[in-house]
Amino acid sequence: MVQLPEDRVLPTGFVSDELPTQPAAPKDAATVMLLREGAAGPEVFLQRRVKGMAFAGGMTVFPGGGVDQRDADASVAWTGPDADWWADRFGCTPDVARALVCAAVRETFEESGVLLAGPDPTAVVGDTSHYAGARAALVSREMSLAKFLADEGLVLRADLLRPWANWVTPEREPRRYDTRFFLAAMPAGQRADAVTSEASEAYWSTPQQALADFEAGRCHLLPPTRVTLGELAECGSLPAALAVERTLGKVMPKLVRRNDRWYAVLPGEPGFEEAK
């Protein structure tokens, strides 16, 4: 019998025991790992999602969320790699790529107050607290990212983002996401906060400490988050992480049930081909 990894056990109740008759179509989503230099090395911004949420309730995650159809608005003022460049990295159409980059910027601002935009292609905004009203309007979907940036005379800084990974939710889960992971350095003069209804707490941590907290049961991590933290831990410094060139492919774990617990198995690991 294949030995399943104990660090891939999913929380009780996270996966339904009933196999869906047909897998749900995954929704495009974006998540951003914000990094800053700390006294003990690079730190990443993490949030613990509110328990009881429909997806990943109680999990510790990076800021992010699903793509809004308005994120594909071609009128968004943009500087940095264009949609074709991002489409090539993520293996999607330029329209989807544009929406993913815009969703990454929008969700990061909504969930942490960090805004990857500036008044011109070479600058980044400082204190974002005076955009609090617009931030709330973005969260409620009363305002689109394109309108917010246009009203404030801001340019989206796609050059501040780096493509990192592409994870797809396993087929047997009812809510599925095709999530592109981005990396970004924390802009100078800004601060990340916990002013979001989706998180019960937010904090900075070295990837190593976050993994130690997971091993000790002080937090819960889904496989994509855990694997990504391990990858970030290997970088050693913020410049090294930003300089990484990654070849991306879709990673979709499979789930194995054993001894009344669900395990996530990754492509290439023992037992993956036999898993459901």
matplotlib code that plots the C-alpha trace (Angstrom):
import matplotlib.pyplot as plt

x = [0.0, 1.3, 2.4, 0.3, 1.9, 0.6, 1.1, -1.6, -4.4, -7.4, -9.6, -12.6, -15.6, -13.6, -14.4, -17.8, -17.9, -20.2, -18.6, -20.2, -21.9, -19.9, -17.0, -17.9, -16.2, -13.4, -13.7, -10.7, -9.1, -6.0, -4.0, -1.0, 1.9, 3.0, 6.7, 8.8, 12.2, 12.1, 14.8, 14.8, 14.5, 11.6, 8.1, 4.9, 1.4, -1.1, -4.8, -6.8, -10.2, -13.4, -14.7, -17.9, -17.1, -18.2, -14.6, -11.5, -13.2, -10.7, -7.7, -4.6, -4.2, -2.7, -5.0, -7.0, -10.3, -12.4, -12.3, -15.0, -16.2, -15.4, -11.7, -11.3, -12.1, -9.6, -9.9, -7.8, -4.7, -1.8, 1.9, 4.3, 4.1, 1.0, -1.9, -0.2, 2.9, 0.7, -1.3, 1.8, 2.9, -0.5, -1.5, -4.7, -6.2, -5.1, -8.6, -8.4, -4.9, -5.9, -8.7, -6.4, -3.9, -6.6, -8.2, -4.9, -4.5, -8.2, -8.4, -5.1, -6.4, -9.8, -8.4, -5.2, -5.3, -2.2, -2.5, -0.2, -0.8, 0.6, 0.1, 2.5, 4.4, 7.3, 5.6, 3.5, 1.0, 2.0, -0.5, -3.8, -6.1, -7.6, -8.9, -11.0, -14.3, -13.3, -12.0, -15.4, -17.1, -14.9, -15.7, -19.5, -19.1, -20.6, -17.4, -15.1, -11.4, -11.3, -13.5, -11.6, -8.2, -9.7, -11.3, -8.1, -5.8, -3.9, -2.1, -2.1, 1.5, 1.6, 5.4, 5.2, 3.7, 5.6, 3.8, 4.4, 2.1, -1.3, -3.3, -6.7, -9.1, -9.6, -12.5, -14.5, -14.8, -18.1, -16.4, -13.5, -11.0, -8.4, -6.1, -3.0, -0.5, 1.4, 4.3, 4.8, 7.1, 5.3, 5.3, 7.2, 5.0, 2.0, 0.8, -1.2, -4.1, -6.9, -9.8, -11.8, -14.9, -13.3, -10.4, -10.5, -6.8, -3.9, -0.2, 3.3, 5.4, 8.5, 7.5, 9.5, 7.5, 4.2, 5.2, 6.3, 2.9, 1.2, 3.3, 2.4, -1.3, -1.5, -2.8, -4.4, -2.9, -4.3, -1.7, -1.2, -0.4, 1.8, 3.8, 4.2, 5.4, 8.0, 9.1, 9.4, 11.4, 14.0, 14.5, 16.4, 15.8, 13.2, 15.4, 16.0, 12.3, 11.5, 14.2, 12.9, 12.0, 9.3, 7.8, 4.1, 1.7, -1.6, -1.3, -4.5, -4.2, -6.2, -7.9, -7.5, -9.6, -8.0, -8.9, -11.8, -9.4, -8.9, -5.4, -4.3, -1.8, 0.1, 1.0, 4.1, 3.7, 3.1, -0.6, -1.5, -2.5, -4.7, -6.4, -9.9]
y = [0.0, 3.5, 5.6, 8.8, 12.1, 13.1, 16.8, 16.4, 15.4, 17.6, 18.9, 16.8, 17.8, 19.7, 17.1, 15.5, 11.7, 11.8, 11.7, 14.3, 12.9, 15.4, 17.6, 21.3, 23.7, 25.5, 29.3, 31.5, 33.0, 34.8, 34.9, 37.0, 36.3, 39.6, 39.5, 41.9, 41.6, 40.9, 40.5, 36.7, 36.8, 37.2, 37.4, 36.6, 38.1, 35.5, 35.6, 33.1, 32.8, 33.0, 29.6, 28.6, 30.2, 28.2, 27.6, 27.1, 28.3, 28.4, 27.9, 30.1, 31.6, 34.3, 37.2, 36.4, 35.4, 34.8, 36.8, 39.3, 39.6, 43.3, 42.5, 41.9, 45.5, 46.6, 50.2, 49.6, 51.8, 49.3, 49.3, 46.4, 43.0, 43.0, 40.5, 38.5, 38.0, 36.9, 34.6, 32.9, 32.3, 31.0, 29.1, 31.0, 33.6, 37.3, 38.2, 35.7, 36.8, 40.5, 39.5, 37.5, 40.3, 42.8, 40.3, 39.9, 43.6, 44.1, 41.2, 42.2, 45.7, 44.6, 42.0, 43.7, 47.4, 46.9, 48.6, 47.7, 50.8, 54.3, 57.8, 56.9, 53.9, 54.5, 55.2, 53.4, 55.0, 55.3, 55.4, 53.9, 54.7, 57.6, 55.1, 53.4, 54.4, 53.1, 49.9, 49.3, 50.0, 47.4, 44.8, 45.4, 45.3, 48.8, 49.9, 48.2, 48.2, 50.1, 52.9, 53.2, 53.5, 56.0, 58.2, 58.3, 58.8, 55.6, 53.0, 49.3, 48.1, 44.7, 44.9, 44.5, 41.0, 37.8, 34.5, 31.7, 28.7, 27.5, 25.2, 23.6, 22.3, 18.5, 17.2, 15.8, 19.1, 21.0, 24.4, 24.4, 27.1, 27.4, 29.7, 31.5, 32.4, 35.7, 37.1, 40.7, 42.8, 44.9, 48.5, 51.0, 53.3, 50.9, 48.6, 45.4, 45.1, 42.8, 45.1, 42.4, 40.4, 37.2, 36.9, 36.6, 37.6, 38.6, 38.6, 38.5, 35.3, 33.8, 30.8, 28.6, 29.8, 29.3, 25.7, 25.1, 26.4, 24.0, 21.1, 22.0, 22.3, 26.0, 26.7, 24.8, 25.0, 23.6, 21.8, 24.7, 27.0, 24.6, 23.7, 27.4, 28.3, 25.6, 27.0, 30.5, 29.2, 28.0, 31.4, 32.9, 36.6, 38.9, 39.7, 36.0, 35.2, 38.0, 36.8, 33.2, 32.1, 29.4, 27.2, 26.9, 24.1, 23.3, 21.3, 19.4, 17.2, 14.0, 12.9, 9.6, 8.4, 6.2, 5.5, 8.0, 10.8, 12.5, 13.0, 15.2, 13.5, 15.5, 14.6, 12.4, 11.1, 7.5, 6.7, 9.6, 7.5, 5.3, 8.1, 9.4]
z = [0.0, -0.9, 2.1, 1.9, 3.1, 6.5, 5.7, 2.9, 5.2, 4.6, 7.5, 8.5, 6.5, 3.9, 1.2, 0.6, 0.6, -2.3, -5.7, -8.1, -11.2, -13.2, -12.1, -11.7, -14.2, -12.4, -12.1, -13.0, -9.9, -8.8, -5.6, -4.7, -2.4, -1.0, 0.2, 2.3, 3.8, 7.5, 10.2, 9.7, 6.0, 3.5, 5.1, 3.3, 4.1, 5.2, 6.2, 8.1, 6.4, 8.5, 9.5, 7.8, 4.5, 1.5, 0.3, 2.4, 5.6, 8.5, 6.1, 6.2, 2.7, 0.5, -0.5, -3.7, -5.2, -8.2, -11.5, -12.0, -15.6, -15.5, -14.8, -18.5, -19.3, -21.9, -20.8, -17.7, -17.8, -17.7, -17.7, -17.8, -19.6, -21.8, -21.9, -24.6, -22.4, -19.4, -21.7, -22.8, -19.2, -18.0, -21.1, -21.7, -24.0, -23.7, -22.5, -19.7, -18.9, -18.7, -16.3, -14.1, -13.7, -13.0, -10.5, -8.8, -8.3, -7.3, -4.8, -3.2, -2.7, -1.5, 1.0, 2.3, 1.3, -0.8, -4.2, -7.1, -9.1, -9.4, -10.9, -13.7, -15.1, -12.8, -9.5, -6.9, -4.5, -0.9, 1.9, 0.5, 3.4, 1.5, -1.0, 1.7, 0.1, -3.3, -1.6, -0.1, -3.4, -5.1, -2.4, -2.9, -6.7, -6.9, -8.7, -11.2, -11.1, -14.4, -13.0, -9.8, -11.5, -14.1, -11.4, -9.4, -12.4, -11.6, -13.8, -13.0, -12.5, -14.1, -14.0, -10.2, -10.5, -11.3, -12.5, -10.0, -10.3, -11.6, -9.3, -10.1, -7.5, -7.5, -9.6, -6.8, -4.9, -5.5, -5.7, -8.1, -9.1, -11.8, -9.7, -11.0, -8.3, -8.5, -6.6, -5.7, -3.4, -0.7, -2.0, 0.1, 2.1, 2.1, 4.8, 4.6, 6.9, 8.0, 7.0, 5.2, 6.2, 4.7, 7.2, 11.0, 11.2, 9.0, 9.7, 8.2, 8.6, 7.2, 5.0, 7.4, 10.4, 8.6, 7.7, 11.4, 12.5, 10.1, 11.4, 15.0, 14.2, 14.8, 11.3, 8.4, 4.9, 1.7, -0.5, -2.9, -0.1, 1.7, -1.5, -2.4, 1.1, 0.7, -2.7, -1.2, 1.8, -0.7, -2.3, 0.7, -0.1, -1.7, -4.8, -5.3, -5.2, -7.7, -10.0, -10.2, -13.7, -13.5, -16.2, -15.4, -16.0, -14.4, -11.2, -10.2, -7.1, -6.7, -3.5, -1.7, 1.2, 3.8, 7.4, 7.3, 6.2, 2.8, 1.4, -1.5, -3.9, -6.4, -10.0, -10.1, -6.5, -5.7, -5.9, -8.1, -11.1, -9.0, -7.1, -8.0]

ax = plt.figure().add_subplot(projection="3d")
ax.plot(x, y, z, "-o")
ax.set_aspect("equal")
plt.show()
